[in-house]
Amino acid sequence: MFMSKKVKLKVDVYRTVARAVEEGISMGYNRAHKYNSRPDKDSMSEYIHNEIMNSLSEVVNFDA
């Protein structure tokens, strides 16, 4: 039989979310420029927003 031990984890939520946002901005910027060297403001914003949300969804459970 498996006996579980209670383990307390400390998570720096601010740092975790900040890192996800930074990664999302970088990925969104790169994707916006992948096929268009001069993307317009709206497409740039859309790519960055989508990638920030994708990155956040890896560390945040939005369904809870």
mmCIF file of the N, C-alpha and C atoms, coordinates in Angstrom:
data_MODEL
# 
_entry.id   MODEL 
# 
loop_
_atom_site.group_PDB 
_atom_site.id 
_atom_site.type_symbol 
_atom_site.label_atom_id 
_atom_site.label_alt_id 
_atom_site.label_comp_id 
_atom_site.label_asym_id 
_atom_site.label_entity_id 
_atom_site.label_seq_id 
_atom_site.pdbx_PDB_ins_code 
_atom_site.Cartn_x 
_atom_site.Cartn_y 
_atom_site.Cartn_z 
_atom_site.occupancy 
_atom_site.B_iso_or_equiv 
_atom_site.pdbx_formal_charge 
_atom_site.auth_seq_id 
_atom_site.auth_comp_id 
_atom_site.auth_asym_id 
_atom_site.auth_atom_id 
_atom_site.pdbx_PDB_model_num 
ATOM 1   N N  . MET A 1 1  ? 0.848   -1.165 0.000   1.00 0.00 ? 1  MET A N  1 
ATOM 2   C CA . MET A 1 1  ? 0.000   0.000  0.000   1.00 0.00 ? 1  MET A CA 1 
ATOM 3   C C  . MET A 1 1  ? 0.903   1.241  0.000   1.00 0.00 ? 1  MET A C  1 
ATOM 4   N N  . PHE A 1 2  ? 0.449   2.263  -0.734  1.00 0.00 ? 2  PHE A N  1 
ATOM 5   C CA . PHE A 1 2  ? 1.208   3.499  -0.868  1.00 0.00 ? 2  PHE A CA 1 
ATOM 6   C C  . PHE A 1 2  ? 0.811   4.458  0.241   1.00 0.00 ? 2  PHE A C  1 
ATOM 7   N N  . MET A 1 3  ? 1.787   4.918  0.989   1.00 0.00 ? 3  MET A N  1 
ATOM 8   C CA . MET A 1 3  ? 1.546   5.884  2.058   1.00 0.00 ? 3  MET A CA 1 
ATOM 9   C C  . MET A 1 3  ? 2.025   7.245  1.585   1.00 0.00 ? 3  MET A C  1 
ATOM 10  N N  . SER A 1 4  ? 1.162   8.212  1.599   1.00 0.00 ? 4  SER A N  1 
ATOM 11  C CA . SER A 1 4  ? 1.572   9.543  1.139   1.00 0.00 ? 4  SER A CA 1 
ATOM 12  C C  . SER A 1 4  ? 1.987   10.406 2.327   1.00 0.00 ? 4  SER A C  1 
ATOM 13  N N  . LYS A 1 5  ? 2.991   11.215 2.062   1.00 0.00 ? 5  LYS A N  1 
ATOM 14  C CA . LYS A 1 5  ? 3.437   12.177 3.061   1.00 0.00 ? 5  LYS A CA 1 
ATOM 15  C C  . LYS A 1 5  ? 2.921   13.541 2.641   1.00 0.00 ? 5  LYS A C  1 
ATOM 16  N N  . LYS A 1 6  ? 2.548   14.329 3.611   1.00 0.00 ? 6  LYS A N  1 
ATOM 17  C CA . LYS A 1 6  ? 2.126   15.690 3.296   1.00 0.00 ? 6  LYS A CA 1 
ATOM 18  C C  . LYS A 1 6  ? 3.362   16.545 3.112   1.00 0.00 ? 6  LYS A C  1 
ATOM 19  N N  . VAL A 1 7  ? 3.419   17.204 1.983   1.00 0.00 ? 7  VAL A N  1 
ATOM 20  C CA . VAL A 1 7  ? 4.544   18.065 1.668   1.00 0.00 ? 7  VAL A CA 1 
ATOM 21  C C  . VAL A 1 7  ? 4.007   19.465 1.422   1.00 0.00 ? 7  VAL A C  1 
ATOM 22  N N  . LYS A 1 8  ? 4.604   20.437 2.064   1.00 0.00 ? 8  LYS A N  1 
ATOM 23  C CA . LYS A 1 8  ? 4.207   21.818 1.843   1.00 0.00 ? 8  LYS A CA 1 
ATOM 24  C C  . LYS A 1 8  ? 5.147   22.444 0.823   1.00 0.00 ? 8  LYS A C  1 
ATOM 25  N N  . LEU A 1 9  ? 4.559   23.019 -0.205  1.00 0.00 ? 9  LEU A N  1 
ATOM 26  C CA . LEU A 1 9  ? 5.337   23.702 -1.216  1.00 0.00 ? 9  LEU A CA 1 
ATOM 27  C C  . LEU A 1 9  ? 5.075   25.192 -1.128  1.00 0.00 ? 9  LEU A C  1 
ATOM 28  N N  . LYS A 1 10 ? 6.115   25.947 -1.276  1.00 0.00 ? 10 LYS A N  1 
ATOM 29  C CA . LYS A 1 10 ? 5.961   27.401 -1.339  1.00 0.00 ? 10 LYS A CA 1 
ATOM 30  C C  . LYS A 1 10 ? 6.158   27.807 -2.789  1.00 0.00 ? 10 LYS A C  1 
ATOM 31  N N  . VAL A 1 11 ? 5.172   28.464 -3.331  1.00 0.00 ? 11 VAL A N  1 
ATOM 32  C CA . VAL A 1 11 ? 5.243   28.908 -4.717  1.00 0.00 ? 11 VAL A CA 1 
ATOM 33  C C  . VAL A 1 11 ? 5.209   30.430 -4.732  1.00 0.00 ? 11 VAL A C  1 
ATOM 34  N N  . ASP A 1 12 ? 6.144   31.005 -5.436  1.00 0.00 ? 12 ASP A N  1 
ATOM 35  C CA . ASP A 1 12 ? 6.170   32.454 -5.609  1.00 0.00 ? 12 ASP A CA 1 
ATOM 36  C C  . ASP A 1 12 ? 5.231   32.772 -6.780  1.00 0.00 ? 12 ASP A C  1 
ATOM 37  N N  . VAL A 1 13 ? 3.986   33.053 -6.457  1.00 0.00 ? 13 VAL A N  1 
ATOM 38  C CA . VAL A 1 13 ? 2.962   33.255 -7.475  1.00 0.00 ? 13 VAL A CA 1 
ATOM 39  C C  . VAL A 1 13 ? 3.307   34.431 -8.380  1.00 0.00 ? 13 VAL A C  1 
ATOM 40  N N  . TYR A 1 14 ? 3.767   35.515 -7.806  1.00 0.00 ? 14 TYR A N  1 
ATOM 41  C CA . TYR A 1 14 ? 4.114   36.689 -8.605  1.00 0.00 ? 14 TYR A CA 1 
ATOM 42  C C  . TYR A 1 14 ? 5.182   36.338 -9.638  1.00 0.00 ? 14 TYR A C  1 
ATOM 43  N N  . ARG A 1 15 ? 6.233   35.683 -9.190  1.00 0.00 ? 15 ARG A N  1 
ATOM 44  C CA . ARG A 1 15 ? 7.328   35.324 -10.098 1.00 0.00 ? 15 ARG A CA 1 
ATOM 45  C C  . ARG A 1 15 ? 6.859   34.335 -11.163 1.00 0.00 ? 15 ARG A C  1 
ATOM 46  N N  . THR A 1 16 ? 6.019   33.387 -10.793 1.00 0.00 ? 16 THR A N  1 
ATOM 47  C CA . THR A 1 16 ? 5.515   32.391 -11.740 1.00 0.00 ? 16 THR A CA 1 
ATOM 48  C C  . THR A 1 16 ? 4.666   33.048 -12.816 1.00 0.00 ? 16 THR A C  1 
ATOM 49  N N  . VAL A 1 17 ? 3.758   33.932 -12.412 1.00 0.00 ? 17 VAL A N  1 
ATOM 50  C CA . VAL A 1 17 ? 2.894   34.619 -13.378 1.00 0.00 ? 17 VAL A CA 1 
ATOM 51  C C  . VAL A 1 17 ? 3.715   35.596 -14.219 1.00 0.00 ? 17 VAL A C  1 
ATOM 52  N N  . ALA A 1 18 ? 4.633   36.320 -13.609 1.00 0.00 ? 18 ALA A N  1 
ATOM 53  C CA . ALA A 1 18 ? 5.471   37.265 -14.353 1.00 0.00 ? 18 ALA A CA 1 
ATOM 54  C C  . ALA A 1 18 ? 6.278   36.548 -15.425 1.00 0.00 ? 18 ALA A C  1 
ATOM 55  N N  . ARG A 1 19 ? 6.818   35.394 -15.075 1.00 0.00 ? 19 ARG A N  1 
ATOM 56  C CA . ARG A 1 19 ? 7.596   34.623 -16.062 1.00 0.00 ? 19 ARG A CA 1 
ATOM 57  C C  . ARG A 1 19 ? 6.711   34.162 -17.213 1.00 0.00 ? 19 ARG A C  1 
ATOM 58  N N  . ALA A 1 20 ? 5.500   33.693 -16.904 1.00 0.00 ? 20 ALA A N  1 
ATOM 59  C CA . ALA A 1 20 ? 4.581   33.248 -17.954 1.00 0.00 ? 20 ALA A CA 1 
ATOM 60  C C  . ALA A 1 20 ? 4.212   34.413 -18.870 1.00 0.00 ? 20 ALA A C  1 
ATOM 61  N N  . VAL A 1 21 ? 3.986   35.586 -18.303 1.00 0.00 ? 21 VAL A N  1 
ATOM 62  C CA . VAL A 1 21 ? 3.638   36.765 -19.109 1.00 0.00 ? 21 VAL A CA 1 
ATOM 63  C C  . VAL A 1 21 ? 4.828   37.162 -19.989 1.00 0.00 ? 21 VAL A C  1 
ATOM 64  N N  . GLU A 1 22 ? 6.029   37.183 -19.425 1.00 0.00 ? 22 GLU A N  1 
ATOM 65  C CA . GLU A 1 22 ? 7.218   37.538 -20.201 1.00 0.00 ? 22 GLU A CA 1 
ATOM 66  C C  . GLU A 1 22 ? 7.431   36.567 -21.362 1.00 0.00 ? 22 GLU A C  1 
ATOM 67  N N  . GLU A 1 23 ? 7.270   35.276 -21.088 1.00 0.00 ? 23 GLU A N  1 
ATOM 68  C CA . GLU A 1 23 ? 7.420   34.279 -22.147 1.00 0.00 ? 23 GLU A CA 1 
ATOM 69  C C  . GLU A 1 23 ? 6.340   34.453 -23.208 1.00 0.00 ? 23 GLU A C  1 
ATOM 70  N N  . GLY A 1 24 ? 5.121   34.759 -22.773 1.00 0.00 ? 24 GLY A N  1 
ATOM 71  C CA . GLY A 1 24 ? 4.024   34.973 -23.720 1.00 0.00 ? 24 GLY A CA 1 
ATOM 72  C C  . GLY A 1 24 ? 4.267   36.173 -24.622 1.00 0.00 ? 24 GLY A C  1 
ATOM 73  N N  . ILE A 1 25 ? 4.779   37.251 -24.051 1.00 0.00 ? 25 ILE A N  1 
ATOM 74  C CA . ILE A 1 25 ? 5.078   38.444 -24.846 1.00 0.00 ? 25 ILE A CA 1 
ATOM 75  C C  . ILE A 1 25 ? 6.134   38.120 -25.899 1.00 0.00 ? 25 ILE A C  1 
ATOM 76  N N  . SER A 1 26 ? 7.177   37.451 -25.484 1.00 0.00 ? 26 SER A N  1 
ATOM 77  C CA . SER A 1 26 ? 8.252   37.098 -26.402 1.00 0.00 ? 26 SER A CA 1 
ATOM 78  C C  . SER A 1 26 ? 7.751   36.187 -27.525 1.00 0.00 ? 26 SER A C  1 
ATOM 79  N N  . MET A 1 27 ? 7.005   35.154 -27.161 1.00 0.00 ? 27 MET A N  1 
ATOM 80  C CA . MET A 1 27 ? 6.474   34.227 -28.172 1.00 0.00 ? 27 MET A CA 1 
ATOM 81  C C  . MET A 1 27 ? 5.506   34.945 -29.112 1.00 0.00 ? 27 MET A C  1 
ATOM 82  N N  . GLY A 1 28 ? 4.640   35.784 -28.567 1.00 0.00 ? 28 GLY A N  1 
ATOM 83  C CA . GLY A 1 28 ? 3.677   36.518 -29.396 1.00 0.00 ? 28 GLY A CA 1 
ATOM 84  C C  . GLY A 1 28 ? 4.364   37.458 -30.363 1.00 0.00 ? 28 GLY A C  1 
ATOM 85  N N  . TYR A 1 29 ? 5.372   38.154 -29.890 1.00 0.00 ? 29 TYR A N  1 
ATOM 86  C CA . TYR A 1 29 ? 6.137   39.065 -30.741 1.00 0.00 ? 29 TYR A CA 1 
ATOM 87  C C  . TYR A 1 29 ? 6.805   38.297 -31.878 1.00 0.00 ? 29 TYR A C  1 
ATOM 88  N N  . ASN A 1 30 ? 7.434   37.170 -31.521 1.00 0.00 ? 30 ASN A N  1 
ATOM 89  C CA . ASN A 1 30 ? 8.097   36.359 -32.547 1.00 0.00 ? 30 ASN A CA 1 
ATOM 90  C C  . ASN A 1 30 ? 7.109   35.794 -33.558 1.00 0.00 ? 30 ASN A C  1 
ATOM 91  N N  . ARG A 1 31 ? 5.958   35.323 -33.095 1.00 0.00 ? 31 ARG A N  1 
ATOM 92  C CA . ARG A 1 31 ? 4.955   34.779 -34.018 1.00 0.00 ? 31 ARG A CA 1 
ATOM 93  C C  . ARG A 1 31 ? 4.388   35.870 -34.928 1.00 0.00 ? 31 ARG A C  1 
ATOM 94  N N  . ALA A 1 32 ? 4.190   37.058 -34.394 1.00 0.00 ? 32 ALA A N  1 
ATOM 95  C CA . ALA A 1 32 ? 3.660   38.157 -35.204 1.00 0.00 ? 32 ALA A CA 1 
ATOM 96  C C  . ALA A 1 32 ? 4.619   38.506 -36.342 1.00 0.00 ? 32 ALA A C  1 
ATOM 97  N N  . HIS A 1 33 ? 5.913   38.322 -36.096 1.00 0.00 ? 33 HIS A N  1 
ATOM 98  C CA . HIS A 1 33 ? 6.922   38.654 -37.107 1.00 0.00 ? 33 HIS A CA 1 
ATOM 99  C C  . HIS A 1 33 ? 7.369   37.458 -37.946 1.00 0.00 ? 33 HIS A C  1 
ATOM 100 N N  . LYS A 1 34 ? 6.780   36.295 -37.717 1.00 0.00 ? 34 LYS A N  1 
ATOM 101 C CA . LYS A 1 34 ? 7.230   35.091 -38.410 1.00 0.00 ? 34 LYS A CA 1 
ATOM 102 C C  . LYS A 1 34 ? 7.043   35.193 -39.923 1.00 0.00 ? 34 LYS A C  1 
ATOM 103 N N  . TYR A 1 35 ? 5.877   35.630 -40.369 1.00 0.00 ? 35 TYR A N  1 
ATOM 104 C CA . TYR A 1 35 ? 5.594   35.703 -41.799 1.00 0.00 ? 35 TYR A CA 1 
ATOM 105 C C  . TYR A 1 35 ? 5.403   37.127 -42.302 1.00 0.00 ? 35 TYR A C  1 
ATOM 106 N N  . ASN A 1 36 ? 5.480   38.090 -41.384 1.00 0.00 ? 36 ASN A N  1 
ATOM 107 C CA . ASN A 1 36 ? 5.261   39.479 -41.757 1.00 0.00 ? 36 ASN A CA 1 
ATOM 108 C C  . ASN A 1 36 ? 6.291   40.329 -41.021 1.00 0.00 ? 36 ASN A C  1 
ATOM 109 N N  . SER A 1 37 ? 7.174   40.955 -41.759 1.00 0.00 ? 37 SER A N  1 
ATOM 110 C CA . SER A 1 37 ? 8.232   41.731 -41.110 1.00 0.00 ? 37 SER A CA 1 
ATOM 111 C C  . SER A 1 37 ? 7.718   43.014 -40.469 1.00 0.00 ? 37 SER A C  1 
ATOM 112 N N  . ARG A 1 38 ? 6.519   43.447 -40.888 1.00 0.00 ? 38 ARG A N  1 
ATOM 113 C CA . ARG A 1 38 ? 5.929   44.663 -40.307 1.00 0.00 ? 38 ARG A CA 1 
ATOM 114 C C  . ARG A 1 38 ? 4.444   44.430 -39.984 1.00 0.00 ? 38 ARG A C  1 
ATOM 115 N N  . PRO A 1 39 ? 4.156   43.628 -38.956 1.00 0.00 ? 39 PRO A N  1 
ATOM 116 C CA . PRO A 1 39 ? 2.752   43.376 -38.621 1.00 0.00 ? 39 PRO A CA 1 
ATOM 117 C C  . PRO A 1 39 ? 2.075   44.638 -38.096 1.00 0.00 ? 39 PRO A C  1 
ATOM 118 N N  . ASP A 1 40 ? 0.767   44.752 -38.349 1.00 0.00 ? 40 ASP A N  1 
ATOM 119 C CA . ASP A 1 40 ? 0.048   45.919 -37.843 1.00 0.00 ? 40 ASP A CA 1 
ATOM 120 C C  . ASP A 1 40 ? -0.225  45.766 -36.349 1.00 0.00 ? 40 ASP A C  1 
ATOM 121 N N  . LYS A 1 41 ? -0.638  46.845 -35.746 1.00 0.00 ? 41 LYS A N  1 
ATOM 122 C CA . LYS A 1 41 ? -0.830  46.897 -34.289 1.00 0.00 ? 41 LYS A CA 1 
ATOM 123 C C  . LYS A 1 41 ? -1.844  45.853 -33.818 1.00 0.00 ? 41 LYS A C  1 
ATOM 124 N N  . ASP A 1 42 ? -2.949  45.697 -34.555 1.00 0.00 ? 42 ASP A N  1 
ATOM 125 C CA . ASP A 1 42 ? -3.987  44.754 -34.134 1.00 0.00 ? 42 ASP A CA 1 
ATOM 126 C C  . ASP A 1 42 ? -3.506  43.306 -34.164 1.00 0.00 ? 42 ASP A C  1 
ATOM 127 N N  . SER A 1 43 ? -2.813  42.918 -35.231 1.00 0.00 ? 43 SER A N  1 
ATOM 128 C CA . SER A 1 43 ? -2.344  41.534 -35.289 1.00 0.00 ? 43 SER A CA 1 
ATOM 129 C C  . SER A 1 43 ? -1.251  41.288 -34.256 1.00 0.00 ? 43 SER A C  1 
ATOM 130 N N  . MET A 1 44 ? -0.397  42.268 -34.036 1.00 0.00 ? 44 MET A N  1 
ATOM 131 C CA . MET A 1 44 ? 0.646   42.151 -33.014 1.00 0.00 ? 44 MET A CA 1 
ATOM 132 C C  . MET A 1 44 ? 0.000   41.951 -31.645 1.00 0.00 ? 44 MET A C  1 
ATOM 133 N N  . SER A 1 45 ? -0.998  42.760 -31.320 1.00 0.00 ? 45 SER A N  1 
ATOM 134 C CA . SER A 1 45 ? -1.701  42.640 -30.036 1.00 0.00 ? 45 SER A CA 1 
ATOM 135 C C  . SER A 1 45 ? -2.372  41.288 -29.894 1.00 0.00 ? 45 SER A C  1 
ATOM 136 N N  . GLU A 1 46 ? -2.984  40.802 -30.964 1.00 0.00 ? 46 GLU A N  1 
ATOM 137 C CA . GLU A 1 46 ? -3.679  39.514 -30.930 1.00 0.00 ? 46 GLU A CA 1 
ATOM 138 C C  . GLU A 1 46 ? -2.700  38.368 -30.677 1.00 0.00 ? 46 GLU A C  1 
ATOM 139 N N  . TYR A 1 47 ? -1.584  38.363 -31.394 1.00 0.00 ? 47 TYR A N  1 
ATOM 140 C CA . TYR A 1 47 ? -0.584  37.313 -31.195 1.00 0.00 ? 47 TYR A CA 1 
ATOM 141 C C  . TYR A 1 47 ? -0.040  37.344 -29.769 1.00 0.00 ? 47 TYR A C  1 
ATOM 142 N N  . ILE A 1 48 ? 0.284   38.516 -29.276 1.00 0.00 ? 48 ILE A N  1 
ATOM 143 C CA . ILE A 1 48 ? 0.837   38.630 -27.923 1.00 0.00 ? 48 ILE A CA 1 
ATOM 144 C C  . ILE A 1 48 ? -0.193  38.189 -26.885 1.00 0.00 ? 48 ILE A C  1 
ATOM 145 N N  . HIS A 1 49 ? -1.427  38.628 -27.040 1.00 0.00 ? 49 HIS A N  1 
ATOM 146 C CA . HIS A 1 49 ? -2.489  38.227 -26.108 1.00 0.00 ? 49 HIS A CA 1 
ATOM 147 C C  . HIS A 1 49 ? -2.659  36.710 -26.094 1.00 0.00 ? 49 HIS A C  1 
ATOM 148 N N  . ASN A 1 50 ? -2.737  36.105 -27.279 1.00 0.00 ? 50 ASN A N  1 
ATOM 149 C CA . ASN A 1 50 ? -2.919  34.651 -27.358 1.00 0.00 ? 50 ASN A CA 1 
ATOM 150 C C  . ASN A 1 50 ? -1.774  33.894 -26.701 1.00 0.00 ? 50 ASN A C  1 
ATOM 151 N N  . GLU A 1 51 ? -0.555  34.341 -26.939 1.00 0.00 ? 51 GLU A N  1 
ATOM 152 C CA . GLU A 1 51 ? 0.590   33.640 -26.368 1.00 0.00 ? 51 GLU A CA 1 
ATOM 153 C C  . GLU A 1 51 ? 0.713   33.855 -24.863 1.00 0.00 ? 51 GLU A C  1 
ATOM 154 N N  . ILE A 1 52 ? 0.335   35.025 -24.371 1.00 0.00 ? 52 ILE A N  1 
ATOM 155 C CA . ILE A 1 52 ? 0.314   35.238 -22.916 1.00 0.00 ? 52 ILE A CA 1 
ATOM 156 C C  . ILE A 1 52 ? -0.694  34.290 -22.282 1.00 0.00 ? 52 ILE A C  1 
ATOM 157 N N  . MET A 1 53 ? -1.882  34.198 -22.862 1.00 0.00 ? 53 MET A N  1 
ATOM 158 C CA . MET A 1 53 ? -2.902  33.310 -22.302 1.00 0.00 ? 53 MET A CA 1 
ATOM 159 C C  . MET A 1 53 ? -2.471  31.852 -22.379 1.00 0.00 ? 53 MET A C  1 
ATOM 160 N N  . ASN A 1 54 ? -1.831  31.445 -23.484 1.00 0.00 ? 54 ASN A N  1 
ATOM 161 C CA . ASN A 1 54 ? -1.326  30.071 -23.596 1.00 0.00 ? 54 ASN A CA 1 
ATOM 162 C C  . ASN A 1 54 ? -0.286  29.790 -22.518 1.00 0.00 ? 54 ASN A C  1 
ATOM 163 N N  . SER A 1 55 ? 0.613   30.727 -22.320 1.00 0.00 ? 55 SER A N  1 
ATOM 164 C CA . SER A 1 55 ? 1.664   30.562 -21.319 1.00 0.00 ? 55 SER A CA 1 
ATOM 165 C C  . SER A 1 55 ? 1.076   30.516 -19.906 1.00 0.00 ? 55 SER A C  1 
ATOM 166 N N  . LEU A 1 56 ? 0.117   31.405 -19.625 1.00 0.00 ? 56 LEU A N  1 
ATOM 167 C CA . LEU A 1 56 ? -0.526  31.393 -18.310 1.00 0.00 ? 56 LEU A CA 1 
ATOM 168 C C  . LEU A 1 56 ? -1.304  30.104 -18.051 1.00 0.00 ? 56 LEU A C  1 
ATOM 169 N N  . SER A 1 57 ? -1.915  29.569 -19.092 1.00 0.00 ? 57 SER A N  1 
ATOM 170 C CA . SER A 1 57 ? -2.722  28.367 -18.909 1.00 0.00 ? 57 SER A CA 1 
ATOM 171 C C  . SER A 1 57 ? -1.857  27.157 -18.519 1.00 0.00 ? 57 SER A C  1 
ATOM 172 N N  . GLU A 1 58 ? -0.547  27.259 -18.704 1.00 0.00 ? 58 GLU A N  1 
ATOM 173 C CA . GLU A 1 58 ? 0.350   26.199 -18.273 1.00 0.00 ? 58 GLU A CA 1 
ATOM 174 C C  . GLU A 1 58 ? 0.610   26.236 -16.765 1.00 0.00 ? 58 GLU A C  1 
ATOM 175 N N  . VAL A 1 59 ? 0.405   27.384 -16.127 1.00 0.00 ? 59 VAL A N  1 
ATOM 176 C CA . VAL A 1 59 ? 0.692   27.509 -14.692 1.00 0.00 ? 59 VAL A CA 1 
ATOM 177 C C  . VAL A 1 59 ? -0.537  27.884 -13.856 1.00 0.00 ? 59 VAL A C  1 
ATOM 178 N N  . VAL A 1 60 ? -1.637  28.230 -14.506 1.00 0.00 ? 60 VAL A N  1 
ATOM 179 C CA . VAL A 1 60 ? -2.848  28.638 -13.795 1.00 0.00 ? 60 VAL A CA 1 
ATOM 180 C C  . VAL A 1 60 ? -4.008  27.773 -14.266 1.00 0.00 ? 60 VAL A C  1 
ATOM 181 N N  . ASN A 1 61 ? -4.802  27.272 -13.321 1.00 0.00 ? 61 ASN A N  1 
ATOM 182 C CA . ASN A 1 61 ? -5.996  26.512 -13.660 1.00 0.00 ? 61 ASN A CA 1 
ATOM 183 C C  . ASN A 1 61 ? -7.175  27.483 -13.671 1.00 0.00 ? 61 ASN A C  1 
ATOM 184 N N  . PHE A 1 62 ? -7.638  27.855 -14.852 1.00 0.00 ? 62 PHE A N  1 
ATOM 185 C CA . PHE A 1 62 ? -8.717  28.833 -14.975 1.00 0.00 ? 62 PHE A CA 1 
ATOM 186 C C  . PHE A 1 62 ? -10.093 28.234 -14.684 1.00 0.00 ? 62 PHE A C  1 
ATOM 187 N N  . ASP A 1 63 ? -10.193 26.914 -14.615 1.00 0.00 ? 63 ASP A N  1 
ATOM 188 C CA . ASP A 1 63 ? -11.472 26.248 -14.393 1.00 0.00 ? 63 ASP A CA 1 
ATOM 189 C C  . ASP A 1 63 ? -11.811 26.077 -12.924 1.00 0.00 ? 63 ASP A C  1 
ATOM 190 N N  . ALA A 1 64 ? -10.859 26.327 -12.054 1.00 0.00 ? 64 ALA A N  1 
ATOM 191 C CA . ALA A 1 64 ? -11.088 26.093 -10.626 1.00 0.00 ? 64 ALA A CA 1 
ATOM 192 C C  . ALA A 1 64 ? -11.867 27.208 -9.990  1.00 0.00 ? 64 ALA A C  1 
# 
